[in-house]
Every structure is written in C-alpha cells, then in structure tokens.
Amino acid sequence: MKIIDQNLLHTLKTSACVLALAGTLMVPSLASYAEDKADLSLEANAQVEQDTQDQTAEKRKEIIAEAVSALSETRSALKALDEEKTKDALSALEKATGKLEIILARDPSLALAPTGVRTETYDIIGSLNDINKIKKDAKSLLGDDKVQAARHLLSGLASEAVIKTTNIPLATYPDAIKKAVKLIDEDKINEAKAVLQTALNTLVVTQKIIPLPVVVAESLLDDAEKLAENEERTEEESERLSDLLGAAETEIQLAQALGYGEKKDFEDFYKEIKTIRSKSFDGKSGLGFFEQIRSFMESMTLFSQPEKQNNN
C-alpha cells in the first residue's frame, strides 16, 4: 500500500472508483490574482474538474466485469480458507478461473485486465516563489547528502490529478489461482493462502497524470481565443483578454517550476504568448492566433501523461 505524506504544501483528495471527482479544485496561482479577476479562477477550475471527470470516466469504461468478479472470488476463496471451508474455497477459485478464461478467450493478447479506477488530486498551497525556494532548499540538502530530508521537502511539489487503474496481470494471476487449487488438493492450506495473498498483493496499478496548471492554462486560452476573434471587442473585453493571457502565462510558469514539460516547450509558449499579445493589441482581432500555441500545450500534456506502472 502506497502511503502519501501530507504537509502544508500538499493536500490529497481521493474519489472512490465508482464516483466522479468531487469538489472544486483550487488553483493557487490564479487565486493570487486580484479580487476583480476571481471569475477567471472559478471558470478555469470548473474546466479542470470536468476534464478530470471525463478522463476518469473513460478509464472506468475499460473496467472488465469478469476481472472484477475474478478478484472478488479470489478474496472469497481466501476468506473461506481462513474459515477452513475448503470446498467453498475451491468453488470460488473455479469461478475465478472461469472468469479469467472468458477474458483471455475474448482477447488472448491482453496483458492487464482493469478492475477499478480511482483518482487522487494533489494541489499546492503556495506561490511560485515558495516553490522555487523549496527547490533551492532541496538542492542544498542534497548537496549536504541529506537525501531523506530533501525527499520529504520535494514530496509536496505536485499539482496534478492522478488517475490510477488497478489491473489483474493476466500473465501470472491465472497461474497463481491454479497453483492455489493444487495446494488445497494436497491439503497445504497455509501455502495456498500465501499464494492467493501474494496474487492479491501484486495487482498492477497504472497511472495517468493530468497536470492541473496545463489544463487550467488551456481553459484560459480557450476563453482568450474567443475574445481575440471578436472583431467588435470592447475595451473591457480587451482588458479581459489581456488578463486571460497573463493568467495562462502564470499557470505555465507554475507548470515549468514543477517540471511538467521540457524547456523548449516553455520557451516556445512564452514566445507565442508575446506574439498573440502583439496581434491582438489595441483591439485587433483575427483567426488562427492560437493554432501554434496549442502544439506546445499538447507537448506539455504528453510529457506529463505517460502511463506509469507499478505493483500494488
């Protein structure tokens, strides 16, 4: 079981696998804006929440009912063995084997059978200066060989939603079930229990990371693009356009500080923001101002979202 430390810079929200992400995600870099710009934060946060919910829902669609059932039957078998009900245990394991065979019959090449999804959201309470100071302090600690102190200091430096999918590894799990059945037949109950417990402890968890600052910036740029295309933009709307671009830039600065992307992506982003400001200056409007910047945003997102895999 993975244990996550909480500190002043790090909060964790976990949603059950059958629930959508609840609550509004707070984005500190936007919250630091003046009170008259608070609506930017509310709109962007709503988009972050929706994006996370959508991606979690997509992962939930991948859950295989037979895999969930096989997992449940394995746990039932282990409980039956604890109660010395070997017949019930064998029956449960027979059902589990049948469910796994159905999965493999449908897709013999399938390596992982998803059984559940949960989302964990990590948020930062602090400014860009706070983050840079922590990074500087951590470097100093590492320079003094104080690795654990640096590790704990850096553990809170994340602003992301992590979608975790629990999977049955089909290369090993069915064999473990068969081995347990053989051990039960040989009246080696403790050994059979150990095999089943090991199988349950070695479920594979894949992770998909959604970098919140990047998602917020994308939402802000969507709104900015609509204003930039408006030929009859008012002075107030032009001011809002400038605020939106500034807020997006602030979010990307946060993403950069947290390492969500490569250096070239950030450099290109800042250059393009400057270009957009120039093109839309003094009420000017037009189409296609934001086409180039989308590719840089996509690069940051892809950099942050590789599927990561570990054992449960």
C-alpha angles and dihedrals in degrees: 000000000000113000118206120201118221124211138159092285097043132063127174129206120183126193124202115250092253096047133079118239106282130214133020119294112232117221110200098197090059092041088061090065120103117282093252089062095051091109089070090062094048094050094045093047090052089054092049091052092047093048091051092047092050094051092045090051090052090053091048089057088062093060111116114220093210090054091052089050093048090053092049092049091050090055090047090052092051091050091049091052090051087055092046092245099138095167091056090047093052091048092052092048091049089055091047091051091050092052092050091049090054090053093050092044090057094046116009091182095056111120101181128035111202116227104169147001132212133173126218120191122203118193135182124228103199145064132272088260090054091053094048091049091052091050090050092049091048091052089051091051092049089050087057091048091248093140099160094049089051091047093055091045092054096041092088096051100105137102105184149109113236118203108203121195120194114213140185109234102229093197093066112011099073090049090052090054091050091048091051091051090052091050091050090051087053089050091244094137099162091050091049091051090050091052093050093046091050090051091052091047094053100057110139120244119200120195132208116191123211110194104219098204090055093049091048091049090051090053092049092049091051089058092043092052092056090054093045090055093051109105091192096049114158125225089254091052090049089054090050090050089055090048092051093051090048092049092049090050090051091052092051090049086056091047090051093050089052094047100247097150145004125289094248092054092056094046091051091047094054091047091051093048087055090050092050091050090052094048093048097040119130095011096308116152140186148142128271097028091129101041096097096044090056091067091054091050090050091052091054091049093049090047089056099040110060112138107257122200133200139151119265 
